């Protein structure tokens, strides 16, 4: 037999309160009056105690039946709202943890469960930043005083033991060595585990561009000693992409048709040492433009925050002109978010002397020196959801024009050039 629907109305101090739900309450006309009052009183206190109304209670209820429906009206008294009285802390000491500072005052504030939770969360954050990542805070004493309408709190703080990073552990390593990653991470046995250290460690690992995925750090215990643990997915040791196409002859210049065009990209990681990357990109485009990029870079050179690299690239426009660049770079990582670099670049340009070609590219040699600054605190290299990335690089150089046709286009054989890159 299906029960008749029941509508529950709350009257708090004689006023209907539609914000106090009654859906969790179930009523039956045959139930004892005391049972109904107990269930309603428990429901009421759960709602009002979170806001500091510790004297709220159900006084009576009224049942009205009309046809197949039943309405239950609960009459309750809200009472006065309590304030927070004294807040006492009891720190259970395993070593020598600091006493909690005066974070913010909650004494004499109106009672709000959310405010108490925020205060406890702030206490936990304080101890986490002091190197106690397993700290716990619990309410051991709760003393409402009906005379003063205040509630005294007694909090028990269990900081645990001060925890150090120790030797990192990894799941998912295939080619990279954990000893090299330990230096990259920048932590040691004397590094306290704090939320900032955990974030910095993950960013340091992410900066070397050797992982497709790095988990958030976990605190694990090995042989009784806590340490940081990561689950990682390495990027492939070798990646090769090639895209080719056919360009038919469309009646253009000789050699401009019936050609193969496309791009090939080869990248090899950890070729000669941990943290090294070699890349080659070859591109053949219409109309017969050829480009080649070769580069090699070593992160964390000899286990230090220094990096070094070199690259060579050229751009060839059929037989019209060619530009070649040789670049050397060195960098130093100041922190998990900040790095600086210096660059040296040599550029050579060769141009066809055919007077019928409508170009102004001249033979010449340029020498550039530059410096750069990078800041990145994103949460992920490839799919960031928070943080910012900033890169600034500036270089200056001297261009010497060696072309015999220089006097047709410019009066200066030596030219100063500057270049600024911002992203």
DRENDO-1510 file (C-alpha; in Angstrom, 1 decimal, always signed):
<recs>
REC; n; res; u; v; w
REC; 1; UNK; +0.0; +0.0; +0.0 .
REC; 2; UNK; +1.4; +3.3; -1.1 .
REC; 3; UNK; +1.8; +5.9; +1.7 .
REC; 4; UNK; -0.1; +9.2; +1.4 .
REC; 5; UNK; +2.1; +12.3; +0.5 .
REC; 6; UNK; +3.2; +14.4; +3.5 .
REC; 7; UNK; +3.9; +18.1; +3.3 .
REC; 8; UNK; +6.1; +19.5; +6.1 .
REC; 9; UNK; +6.0; +23.1; +7.2 .
REC; 10; UNK; +8.3; +24.7; +9.7 .
REC; 11; UNK; +7.2; +27.6; +11.9 .
REC; 12; UNK; +10.1; +29.1; +13.7 .
REC; 13; UNK; +9.0; +31.5; +16.4 .
REC; 14; UNK; +5.6; +31.6; +14.6 .
REC; 15; UNK; +7.0; +32.5; +11.2 .
REC; 16; UNK; +7.1; +29.9; +8.3 .
REC; 17; UNK; +10.7; +29.1; +7.4 .
REC; 18; UNK; +10.9; +27.8; +3.8 .
REC; 19; UNK; +14.7; +27.6; +4.0 .
REC; 20; UNK; +14.5; +24.7; +6.5 .
REC; 21; UNK; +13.8; +21.6; +4.4 .
REC; 22; UNK; +11.6; +18.8; +5.6 .
REC; 23; UNK; +12.2; +16.3; +2.8 .
REC; 24; UNK; +14.4; +14.1; +5.0 .
REC; 25; UNK; +11.6; +13.7; +7.5 .
REC; 26; UNK; +9.1; +10.9; +7.2 .
REC; 27; UNK; +5.8; +10.8; +9.1 .
REC; 28; UNK; +3.1; +8.4; +9.7 .
REC; 29; UNK; -0.1; +9.3; +11.5 .
REC; 30; UNK; +0.2; +6.1; +13.6 .
REC; 31; UNK; +3.7; +7.0; +15.0 .
REC; 32; UNK; +4.0; +8.0; +18.6 .
REC; 33; UNK; +4.2; +11.7; +19.3 .
REC; 34; UNK; +7.6; +11.5; +21.0 .
REC; 35; UNK; +9.1; +9.8; +18.0 .
REC; 36; UNK; +8.0; +12.6; +15.7 .
REC; 37; UNK; +9.3; +15.2; +18.1 .
REC; 38; UNK; +12.7; +13.5; +18.5 .
REC; 39; UNK; +13.2; +13.1; +14.7 .
REC; 40; UNK; +12.1; +16.7; +14.0 .
REC; 41; UNK; +14.3; +18.1; +16.9 .
REC; 42; UNK; +17.3; +16.3; +15.6 .
REC; 43; UNK; +16.7; +17.6; +12.1 .
REC; 44; UNK; +16.2; +21.2; +13.4 .
REC; 45; UNK; +19.4; +21.2; +15.5 .
REC; 46; UNK; +21.5; +19.9; +12.7 .
REC; 47; UNK; +20.4; +22.9; +10.7 .
REC; 48; UNK; +20.6; +25.6; +13.3 .
REC; 49; UNK; +23.7; +24.5; +15.3 .
REC; 50; UNK; +25.9; +25.2; +12.3 .
REC; 51; UNK; +24.8; +28.9; +12.6 .
REC; 52; UNK; +25.2; +29.1; +16.4 .
REC; 53; UNK; +21.6; +28.6; +17.5 .
REC; 54; UNK; +22.3; +26.0; +20.2 .
REC; 55; UNK; +19.0; +26.5; +22.0 .
REC; 56; UNK; +16.8; +25.8; +19.0 .
REC; 57; UNK; +14.1; +23.1; +19.8 .
REC; 58; UNK; +10.8; +21.8; +18.5 .
REC; 59; UNK; +7.9; +22.6; +20.8 .
REC; 60; UNK; +5.0; +20.8; +19.1 .
REC; 61; UNK; +3.6; +19.6; +15.8 .
REC; 62; UNK; +0.2; +19.7; +14.2 .
REC; 63; UNK; -1.2; +17.2; +11.6 .
REC; 64; UNK; -3.9; +18.2; +9.1 .
REC; 65; UNK; -5.3; +15.7; +6.8 .
REC; 66; UNK; -7.3; +16.6; +3.7 .
REC; 67; UNK; -8.3; +13.9; +1.3 .
REC; 68; UNK; -5.2; +11.9; +0.3 .
REC; 69; UNK; -2.7; +14.5; +1.5 .
REC; 70; UNK; -1.3; +15.2; +4.9 .
REC; 71; UNK; +0.3; +18.4; +6.2 .
REC; 72; UNK; +2.6; +18.4; +9.2 .
REC; 73; UNK; +3.3; +21.8; +10.8 .
REC; 74; UNK; +6.3; +21.8; +13.2 .
REC; 75; UNK; +6.4; +24.7; +15.7 .
REC; 76; UNK; +9.9; +25.5; +16.9 .
REC; 77; UNK; +11.8; +28.1; +18.9 .
REC; 78; UNK; +15.1; +29.4; +17.5 .
REC; 79; UNK; +16.6; +31.0; +20.5 .
REC; 80; UNK; +19.5; +33.4; +20.7 .
REC; 81; UNK; +22.6; +33.1; +18.6 .
REC; 82; UNK; +25.8; +32.2; +20.4 .
REC; 83; UNK; +29.2; +33.8; +20.0 .
REC; 84; UNK; +32.6; +32.2; +20.1 .
REC; 85; UNK; +34.2; +32.5; +23.5 .
REC; 86; UNK; +37.8; +31.5; +24.3 .
REC; 87; UNK; +39.8; +29.3; +22.0 .
REC; 88; UNK; +42.5; +27.2; +23.6 .
REC; 89; UNK; +45.2; +25.1; +21.9 .
REC; 90; UNK; +46.8; +22.0; +23.1 .
REC; 91; UNK; +49.9; +21.1; +21.0 .
REC; 92; UNK; +50.9; +17.4; +21.3 .
REC; 93; UNK; +54.7; +17.6; +20.8 .
REC; 94; UNK; +56.8; +14.8; +19.2 .
REC; 95; UNK; +59.8; +17.1; +18.5 .
REC; 96; UNK; +59.7; +20.8; +19.0 .
REC; 97; UNK; +56.9; +22.3; +16.9 .
REC; 98; UNK; +56.2; +26.0; +17.2 .
REC; 99; UNK; +53.1; +27.2; +18.9 .
REC; 100; UNK; +50.3; +28.5; +16.7 .
REC; 101; UNK; +50.6; +32.2; +16.0 .
REC; 102; UNK; +47.8; +34.8; +16.2 .
REC; 103; UNK; +46.5; +33.9; +12.7 .
REC; 104; UNK; +43.2; +35.9; +13.0 .
REC; 105; UNK; +40.9; +36.5; +15.8 .
REC; 106; UNK; +37.6; +34.5; +16.0 .
REC; 107; UNK; +36.9; +35.1; +19.6 .
REC; 108; UNK; +33.6; +37.1; +20.2 .
REC; 109; UNK; +32.6; +36.4; +16.5 .
REC; 110; UNK; +29.2; +35.0; +15.8 .
REC; 111; UNK; +29.3; +31.3; +15.7 .
REC; 112; UNK; +29.6; +29.9; +12.1 .
REC; 113; UNK; +30.7; +26.3; +11.5 .
REC; 114; UNK; +32.3; +27.5; +8.3 .
REC; 115; UNK; +34.4; +30.1; +10.3 .
REC; 116; UNK; +35.6; +27.3; +12.7 .
REC; 117; UNK; +36.5; +25.1; +9.7 .
REC; 118; UNK; +38.4; +28.0; +8.1 .
REC; 119; UNK; +40.3; +28.6; +11.3 .
REC; 120; UNK; +41.3; +25.0; +11.7 .
REC; 121; UNK; +42.3; +24.9; +8.0 .
REC; 122; UNK; +44.5; +27.9; +8.6 .
REC; 123; UNK; +46.2; +26.2; +11.6 .
REC; 124; UNK; +46.9; +23.1; +9.4 .
REC; 125; UNK; +48.4; +25.3; +6.7 .
REC; 126; UNK; +50.6; +27.0; +9.2 .
REC; 127; UNK; +52.1; +23.7; +10.4 .
REC; 128; UNK; +52.4; +22.4; +6.8 .
REC; 129; UNK; +54.5; +25.5; +5.9 .
REC; 130; UNK; +56.7; +24.7; +9.0 .
REC; 131; UNK; +57.5; +21.3; +7.6 .
REC; 132; UNK; +54.7; +19.3; +9.2 .
REC; 133; UNK; +52.7; +18.0; +6.2 .
REC; 134; UNK; +50.7; +15.5; +8.2 .
REC; 135; UNK; +49.4; +17.9; +10.9 .
REC; 136; UNK; +45.9; +17.4; +12.2 .
REC; 137; UNK; +43.6; +19.6; +14.3 .
REC; 138; UNK; +40.6; +18.3; +16.1 .
REC; 139; UNK; +38.0; +19.8; +18.5 .
REC; 140; UNK; +38.4; +18.1; +21.8 .
REC; 141; UNK; +36.3; +20.5; +23.9 .
REC; 142; UNK; +33.0; +22.2; +23.1 .
REC; 143; UNK; +31.4; +24.1; +26.0 .
REC; 144; UNK; +28.3; +26.3; +25.4 .
REC; 145; UNK; +27.5; +28.6; +28.2 .
REC; 146; UNK; +23.8; +29.5; +28.3 .
REC; 147; UNK; +24.4; +32.4; +30.7 .
REC; 148; UNK; +26.8; +34.3; +28.5 .
REC; 149; UNK; +25.6; +32.8; +25.2 .
REC; 150; UNK; +29.2; +31.9; +24.2 .
REC; 151; UNK; +31.0; +28.7; +23.3 .
REC; 152; UNK; +34.5; +27.9; +24.5 .
REC; 153; UNK; +36.6; +25.8; +22.2 .
REC; 154; UNK; +39.5; +23.5; +23.1 .
REC; 155; UNK; +41.5; +22.5; +20.0 .
REC; 156; UNK; +44.0; +19.6; +20.0 .
REC; 157; UNK; +46.9; +20.0; +17.5 .
REC; 158; UNK; +48.8; +17.0; +16.3 .
REC; 159; UNK; +51.7; +18.3; +14.2 .
REC; 160; UNK; +53.4; +14.9; +13.9 .
REC; 161; UNK; +57.1; +14.9; +13.1 .
REC; 162; UNK; +58.9; +17.4; +11.0 .
REC; 163; UNK; +59.3; +15.8; +7.5 .
REC; 164; UNK; +62.2; +16.0; +5.1 .
REC; 165; UNK; +62.2; +15.3; +1.4 .
REC; 166; UNK; +64.8; +12.6; +1.3 .
REC; 167; UNK; +65.4; +10.6; -1.8 .
REC; 168; UNK; +62.6; +10.9; -4.4 .
REC; 169; UNK; +60.9; +7.8; -5.8 .
REC; 170; UNK; +59.1; +7.4; -9.2 .
REC; 171; UNK; +56.7; +5.2; -10.9 .
REC; 172; UNK; +56.9; +5.1; -14.7 .
REC; 173; UNK; +60.6; +5.8; -15.3 .
REC; 174; UNK; +62.0; +4.0; -18.3 .
REC; 175; UNK; +65.2; +5.7; -19.4 .
REC; 176; UNK; +65.8; +8.6; -17.0 .
REC; 177; UNK; +67.8; +8.0; -13.9 .
REC; 178; UNK; +66.3; +8.9; -10.5 .
REC; 179; UNK; +69.7; +10.2; -9.3 .
REC; 180; UNK; +69.8; +12.8; -12.2 .
REC; 181; UNK; +66.1; +13.7; -11.5 .
REC; 182; UNK; +67.0; +14.2; -7.8 .
REC; 183; UNK; +69.5; +16.9; -8.8 .
REC; 184; UNK; +66.9; +18.5; -11.2 .
REC; 185; UNK; +64.3; +18.5; -8.5 .
REC; 186; UNK; +66.6; +20.5; -6.2 .
REC; 187; UNK; +65.7; +18.7; -2.9 .
REC; 188; UNK; +67.9; +16.8; -0.5 .
REC; 189; UNK; +67.8; +15.1; +2.9 .
REC; 190; UNK; +67.8; +18.5; +4.6 .
REC; 191; UNK; +64.9; +19.9; +2.6 .
REC; 192; UNK; +61.7; +20.3; +4.6 .
REC; 193; UNK; +58.5; +19.1; +2.9 .
REC; 194; UNK; +56.2; +22.1; +2.6 .
REC; 195; UNK; +53.5; +22.9; +0.1 .
REC; 196; UNK; +55.8; +25.4; -1.7 .
REC; 197; UNK; +58.6; +22.8; -1.8 .
REC; 198; UNK; +56.2; +20.2; -3.3 .
REC; 199; UNK; +55.1; +22.7; -6.0 .
REC; 200; UNK; +58.7; +23.8; -6.7 .
REC; 201; UNK; +59.8; +20.2; -7.0 .
REC; 202; UNK; +57.2; +19.3; -9.6 .
REC; 203; UNK; +57.9; +22.5; -11.6 .
REC; 204; UNK; +61.6; +21.7; -11.6 .
REC; 205; UNK; +60.9; +18.3; -13.1 .
REC; 206; UNK; +58.5; +19.7; -15.6 .
REC; 207; UNK; +61.0; +22.4; -16.8 .
REC; 208; UNK; +63.4; +19.9; -18.4 .
REC; 209; UNK; +60.8; +18.9; -21.0 .
REC; 210; UNK; +61.3; +15.1; -20.6 .
REC; 211; UNK; +57.8; +14.1; -19.4 .
REC; 212; UNK; +54.4; +13.9; -21.0 .
REC; 213; UNK; +52.8; +13.7; -17.5 .
REC; 214; UNK; +53.9; +14.4; -13.9 .
REC; 215; UNK; +51.6; +13.7; -11.1 .
REC; 216; UNK; +51.1; +15.9; -8.0 .
REC; 217; UNK; +53.7; +14.8; -5.4 .
REC; 218; UNK; +52.6; +12.3; -2.7 .
REC; 219; UNK; +54.2; +11.7; +0.7 .
REC; 220; UNK; +55.1; +8.1; +1.2 .
REC; 221; UNK; +57.0; +6.2; +3.8 .
REC; 222; UNK; +59.8; +3.8; +3.0 .
REC; 223; UNK; +61.7; +2.0; +5.7 .
REC; 224; UNK; +60.2; +4.3; +8.2 .
REC; 225; UNK; +61.3; +7.5; +6.4 .
REC; 226; UNK; +58.9; +9.8; +4.6 .
REC; 227; UNK; +59.8; +11.0; +1.1 .
REC; 228; UNK; +58.2; +12.5; -2.0 .
REC; 229; UNK; +56.8; +10.2; -4.7 .
REC; 230; UNK; +55.8; +11.0; -8.3 .
REC; 231; UNK; +54.0; +9.0; -11.0 .
REC; 232; UNK; +55.4; +10.0; -14.4 .
REC; 233; UNK; +55.1; +9.3; -18.1 .
REC; 234; UNK; +58.3; +9.9; -20.1 .
REC; 235; UNK; +58.2; +11.4; -23.6 .
REC; 236; UNK; +59.4; +8.9; -26.2 .
REC; 237; UNK; +63.2; +8.7; -26.7 .
REC; 238; UNK; +62.8; +9.2; -30.4 .
REC; 239; UNK; +59.9; +10.9; -32.3 .
REC; 240; UNK; +59.7; +11.2; -36.1 .
REC; 241; UNK; +57.0; +12.9; -38.0 .
REC; 242; UNK; +56.9; +13.3; -41.8 .
REC; 243; UNK; +54.4; +14.9; -44.1 .
REC; 244; UNK; +54.9; +14.7; -47.8 .
REC; 245; UNK; +52.9; +16.1; -50.8 .
REC; 246; UNK; +53.2; +16.4; -54.5 .
REC; 247; UNK; +53.1; +19.7; -56.3 .
REC; 248; UNK; +52.2; +19.3; -60.0 .
REC; 249; UNK; +53.6; +21.5; -62.8 .
REC; 250; UNK; +51.3; +24.5; -63.3 .
REC; 251; UNK; +53.4; +26.2; -66.0 .
REC; 252; UNK; +55.5; +28.3; -63.6 .
REC; 253; UNK; +59.2; +28.8; -63.7 .
REC; 254; UNK; +61.4; +25.9; -64.6 .
REC; 255; UNK; +61.7; +23.4; -61.8 .
REC; 256; UNK; +58.7; +24.9; -59.9 .
REC; 257; UNK; +56.4; +22.0; -60.7 .
REC; 258; UNK; +56.4; +18.2; -60.4 .
REC; 259; UNK; +58.1; +18.5; -57.1 .
REC; 260; UNK; +57.9; +16.7; -53.7 .
REC; 261; UNK; +57.1; +19.1; -50.9 .
REC; 262; UNK; +56.6; +18.5; -47.2 .
REC; 263; UNK; +58.2; +18.4; -43.8 .
REC; 264; UNK; +60.2; +16.0; -41.7 .
REC; 265; UNK; +60.8; +16.4; -37.9 .
REC; 266; UNK; +63.1; +14.2; -35.9 .
REC; 267; UNK; +63.7; +14.6; -32.2 .
REC; 268; UNK; +66.0; +12.4; -30.0 .
REC; 269; UNK; +66.1; +12.7; -26.2 .
REC; 270; UNK; +68.9; +11.6; -23.9 .
REC; 271; UNK; +71.2; +10.8; -26.9 .
REC; 272; UNK; +74.6; +11.4; -25.2 .
REC; 273; UNK; +73.6; +12.1; -21.7 .
REC; 274; UNK; +70.6; +12.6; -19.4 .
REC; 275; UNK; +68.6; +15.7; -20.2 .
REC; 276; UNK; +69.9; +16.2; -23.8 .
REC; 277; UNK; +67.7; +16.9; -26.8 .
REC; 278; UNK; +68.6; +16.8; -30.5 .
REC; 279; UNK; +66.2; +18.0; -33.1 .
REC; 280; UNK; +66.2; +18.2; -36.9 .
REC; 281; UNK; +63.5; +19.8; -39.0 .
REC; 282; UNK; +63.6; +19.7; -42.8 .
REC; 283; UNK; +61.0; +21.6; -44.8 .
REC; 284; UNK; +60.5; +21.9; -48.5 .
REC; 285; UNK; +57.8; +24.4; -49.5 .
REC; 286; UNK; +56.3; +26.0; -52.6 .
REC; 287; UNK; +57.8; +27.6; -54.5 .
REC; 288; UNK; +60.9; +25.6; -53.9 .
REC; 289; UNK; +61.8; +27.1; -50.5 .
REC; 290; UNK; +64.0; +24.8; -48.5 .
REC; 291; UNK; +64.6; +25.2; -44.8 .
REC; 292; UNK; +66.7; +23.1; -42.4 .
REC; 293; UNK; +67.0; +23.4; -38.6 .
REC; 294; UNK; +69.5; +21.4; -36.5 .
REC; 295; UNK; +69.8; +21.9; -32.8 .
REC; 296; UNK; +71.2; +20.2; -29.7 .
REC; 297; UNK; +70.6; +21.3; -26.1 .
REC; 298; UNK; +71.8; +19.9; -22.7 .
REC; 299; UNK; +69.8; +20.7; -19.6 .
REC; 300; UNK; +71.4; +20.5; -16.1 .
REC; 301; UNK; +75.0; +20.4; -17.5 .
REC; 302; UNK; +77.2; +18.2; -15.3 .
REC; 303; UNK; +74.4; +18.1; -12.7 .
REC; 304; UNK; +74.3; +21.9; -12.2 .
REC; 305; UNK; +71.5; +24.4; -13.1 .
REC; 306; UNK; +73.5; +25.4; -16.2 .
REC; 307; UNK; +72.3; +24.6; -19.7 .
REC; 308; UNK; +74.0; +24.9; -23.0 .
REC; 309; UNK; +73.0; +24.4; -26.6 .
REC; 310; UNK; +73.8; +25.1; -30.2 .
REC; 311; UNK; +71.8; +25.3; -33.5 .
REC; 312; UNK; +72.3; +25.7; -37.2 .
REC; 313; UNK; +69.6; +26.6; -39.7 .
REC; 314; UNK; +69.4; +27.8; -43.2 .
REC; 315; UNK; +66.7; +29.1; -45.5 .
REC; 316; UNK; +67.2; +28.6; -49.3 .
REC; 317; UNK; +65.0; +30.3; -51.9 .
REC; 318; UNK; +65.7; +28.1; -55.0 .
REC; 319; UNK; +68.8; +29.9; -56.5 .
REC; 320; UNK; +67.8; +33.4; -55.4 .
REC; 321; UNK; +69.3; +33.7; -52.0 .
REC; 322; UNK; +70.3; +31.7; -48.8 .
REC; 323; UNK; +70.4; +32.7; -45.2 .
REC; 324; UNK; +72.5; +30.7; -42.7 .
REC; 325; UNK; +72.4; +31.0; -38.9 .
REC; 326; UNK; +74.8; +29.5; -36.3 .
REC; 327; UNK; +73.7; +30.1; -32.7 .
REC; 328; UNK; +75.3; +29.2; -29.4 .
REC; 329; UNK; +73.4; +29.6; -26.1 .
REC; 330; UNK; +73.9; +29.2; -22.4 .
REC; 331; UNK; +71.5; +29.4; -19.5 .
REC; 332; UNK; +71.2; +29.3; -15.8 .
REC; 333; UNK; +68.1; +28.3; -13.8 .
REC; 334; UNK; +67.6; +30.8; -10.9 .
REC; 335; UNK; +64.6; +29.0; -9.4 .
REC; 336; UNK; +61.8; +26.6; -10.3 .
REC; 337; UNK; +60.1; +29.5; -12.2 .
REC; 338; UNK; +62.9; +31.7; -13.4 .
REC; 339; UNK; +65.8; +31.3; -15.8 .
REC; 340; UNK; +68.2; +33.6; -17.7 .
REC; 341; UNK; +70.2; +32.9; -20.9 .
REC; 342; UNK; +72.8; +34.5; -23.1 .
REC; 343; UNK; +73.1; +33.9; -26.9 .
REC; 344; UNK; +75.7; +34.4; -29.6 .
REC; 345; UNK; +74.5; +34.2; -33.2 .
REC; 346; UNK; +76.4; +34.4; -36.5 .
REC; 347; UNK; +74.4; +35.0; -39.7 .
REC; 348; UNK; +75.5; +34.8; -43.3 .
REC; 349; UNK; +73.5; +35.8; -46.4 .
REC; 350; UNK; +74.3; +34.9; -50.0 .
REC; 351; UNK; +72.4; +36.3; -52.9 .
REC; 352; UNK; +72.2; +35.7; -56.6 .
REC; 353; UNK; +73.9; +38.5; -58.6 .
REC; 354; UNK; +71.4; +38.1; -61.5 .
REC; 355; UNK; +70.2; +41.6; -62.2 .
REC; 356; UNK; +66.8; +40.3; -63.5 .
REC; 357; UNK; +65.8; +38.9; -60.1 .
REC; 358; UNK; +63.6; +41.4; -58.2 .
REC; 359; UNK; +65.2; +41.1; -54.8 .
REC; 360; UNK; +67.3; +43.3; -52.5 .
REC; 361; UNK; +69.0; +40.5; -50.6 .
REC; 362; UNK; +72.8; +41.3; -50.3 .
REC; 363; UNK; +75.8; +39.3; -49.4 .
REC; 364; UNK; +76.8; +40.0; -45.8 .
REC; 365; UNK; +77.7; +38.7; -42.4 .
REC; 366; UNK; +76.0; +39.6; -39.1 .
REC; 367; UNK; +77.2; +39.0; -35.6 .
REC; 368; UNK; +74.7; +39.2; -32.7 .
REC; 369; UNK; +74.9; +39.0; -28.9 .
REC; 370; UNK; +71.8; +38.8; -26.7 .
REC; 371; UNK; +70.3; +38.0; -23.3 .
REC; 372; UNK; +67.0; +36.6; -22.3 .
REC; 373; UNK; +64.7; +36.1; -19.3 .
REC; 374; UNK; +62.0; +33.5; -18.8 .
REC; 375; UNK; +59.4; +33.2; -16.1 .
REC; 376; UNK; +56.9; +30.3; -15.9 .
REC; 377; UNK; +54.8; +29.1; -13.0 .
REC; 378; UNK; +52.1; +27.2; -15.0 .
REC; 379; UNK; +50.8; +24.0; -13.5 .
REC; 380; UNK; +51.5; +22.0; -16.7 .
REC; 381; UNK; +53.8; +22.6; -19.6 .
REC; 382; UNK; +51.4; +21.3; -22.3 .
REC; 383; UNK; +47.9; +21.9; -20.9 .
REC; 384; UNK; +48.2; +24.6; -18.3 .
REC; 385; UNK; +45.1; +25.5; -16.3 .
REC; 386; UNK; +46.7; +28.2; -14.1 .
REC; 387; UNK; +49.8; +30.4; -13.9 .
REC; 388; UNK; +51.6; +32.6; -16.4 .
REC; 389; UNK; +54.5; +32.4; -18.8 .
REC; 390; UNK; +56.7; +35.3; -19.9 .
REC; 391; UNK; +59.7; +35.4; -22.2 .
REC; 392; UNK; +61.8; +38.3; -23.2 .
REC; 393; UNK; +64.9; +38.1; -25.4 .
REC; 394; UNK; +66.9; +41.0; -26.8 .
REC; 395; UNK; +70.0; +41.0; -29.0 .
REC; 396; UNK; +72.1; +43.6; -30.8 .
REC; 397; UNK; +74.6; +43.1; -33.6 .
REC; 398; UNK; +76.7; +44.5; -36.4 .
REC; 399; UNK; +76.0; +43.6; -40.1 .
REC; 400; UNK; +78.8; +43.9; -42.6 .
REC; 401; UNK; +77.7; +44.1; -46.2 .
REC; 402; UNK; +80.2; +42.5; -48.5 .
REC; 403; UNK; +78.1; +42.6; -51.7 .
REC; 404; UNK; +79.6; +44.5; -54.6 .
REC; 405; UNK; +76.1; +45.9; -55.3 .
REC; 406; UNK; +75.9; +47.6; -51.9 .
REC; 407; UNK; +76.1; +51.1; -53.3 .
REC; 408; UNK; +72.9; +50.5; -55.3 .
REC; 409; UNK; +70.8; +50.1; -52.1 .
REC; 410; UNK; +72.6; +51.6; -49.2 .
REC; 411; UNK; +75.4; +54.0; -48.3 .
REC; 412; UNK; +76.5; +52.1; -45.2 .
REC; 413; UNK; +78.5; +48.9; -45.4 .
REC; 414; UNK; +78.3; +48.4; -41.6 .
REC; 415; UNK; +74.9; +48.5; -40.0 .
REC; 416; UNK; +73.8; +48.2; -36.4 .
REC; 417; UNK; +70.8; +45.9; -35.9 .
REC; 418; UNK; +68.6; +45.2; -32.9 .
REC; 419; UNK; +66.0; +42.5; -32.3 .
REC; 420; UNK; +63.5; +42.1; -29.4 .
REC; 421; UNK; +61.3; +39.0; -28.9 .
REC; 422; UNK; +58.5; +39.1; -26.4 .
REC; 423; UNK; +56.0; +36.4; -25.8 .
</recs>
